[in-house]
Amino acid sequence: MRNPMRFSVAAAALLVLATAPRAQTIDNNPEVKKEVLEAVTTMVTKRAFVPGIDFSKWPEFLDAQKSKLDEATNDEEFGQAVNQALRKFGASHIVFGTPKSADLRKNGTTVGIGISSQPVDEGIMIIRLVPDGSAAKAGIIPGDIITKVDGKAVNGIAGIPGPEGTRVKLTVKHKSGDSTEYDLVRKKFSTRRQEEITMIDDKTAKISVFTFDLSYDAKRVETLVSKVKDKPYLILDLRDNGGGAVTNLQHLLSLFVGSEVPVGTFITKRAARMYEEETKGDVTDIFKIAEWYPSKLKPMPRKEGPAFTGKVAVLINGGSGSASEICAAALKDTIDAKVIGTKSAGAVLVSVIAPATNGFTLQYPLSDYVTIKGRRLEGNGVVPDVEADEPRFRLPDVPDDAVGKAVQALKAA
């Protein structure tokens, strides 16, 4: 259930992943393009599966992009052209990745000043800082606005990225209205964000889980939950969590739900084929298949049982995708958790990320998913029980409507 494109789904923040220039693997090399496209074609036409989607149309979609593919002179242009063709399937979790994106996901590090930001009228506002990053060490804080880069007016993030060890001069306006000049060194930093705990009041804790992907830390999550196991209320913040591995999803669920409790059904090619052979039914009717198919998704086995038995609320938004959507729906269906926020992304297909030669990768779907109460999340998302405004800027000193409404819902339940 991997979703490396979560930052594009989650429009809440622009992560400034400033990287040094790297050699491109395309560079007008038609042989590389041909080899990569052959690998992609094999995976799409022979391995990808979603009930009701005809992946045999891939050559047709690819041919429609021929001019853009031919014109592509580097990895990014080539990747954009391939992804335009893939989007014609109308499914999530079918994404072509460049060597650069693959390296970022694998290594979890990049080079820059360590900020997340969003554009504003005066420049770009700092939303979050990476601990130990150059910006954080210099004293820049969330809410500060970068107005100039190397003496020039801000134009997006232009000028902020650059090679490791080089310097960038920023003019930063603070909330007080005063401005400060900073001379920062671009350094390597981790893009992986650790899970966080916040005490909202003496009875309510909030645990934020930012991903179910490679950087999900099961031991840390267990430690955080154990710290608040005696509290009556817990808010699980899955906003902007684009998903990740099924096993990590199962681990998180096990902290709240018994290991024998089914939460949903994966509709695989095997399940559809068995259903057709044994019932002669429609292989595109995923609801009937889910009802019939005995294999269910359950939380990871846990001898101690659930770690938290109080009341739970789950925060979601349009950036909550894939595994986080399954998690929110599962907690709602099994322990009556209250879901707060805005509708989730509706990007729920189980997928794998496979090599496509020359450092490129392809993420492609293997199955659909139906919740234990018969809802398809792909294309539909999870609808919150209580809607809450999604702030343009989620800053530490700004009231969070979703958290406030979650506390109200928990204490009223």
Buried (B, 14 or more C-beta within 10 A) or exposed (E): BBBBBBBEBBEBBBBBBBBBEEEBBBEEEEEBBEBBBEBBBBBBBEBBBBBEBEBEEBEEBBEEBEEBBEEBEBBBBBBBBBBBBBEBBEBBBBBBBBBBBBBBBEEBBBBBBBBBBBEBEEBBBBBBBBEEBBBBBBEBBBBBBBBBBEEEEBEEBEBBBBEBEBEBBBBBBBEEEEBEEBEBBBBBBBBBBBBEBBEBEEBBBBBBBBBBBBBBBBEBBBEBBEEBBEBEBBBBBBBBBBBBBBEBBBBBBBBBBBBEBBBBBBBBBBBBEBBEEEEEBBBBBBEBBBEBBEEBBBBBEBEEEBBBEBBBBBBBBBBBBBBBBBBBBBBBBBBEBBBBBBBBBBBBBBBBBBEBBBBBBBBBBBBBBBBBEEBBBBBEBBBBBBBBEBBEBBBEEEEBBBBBBBBBBBEEE
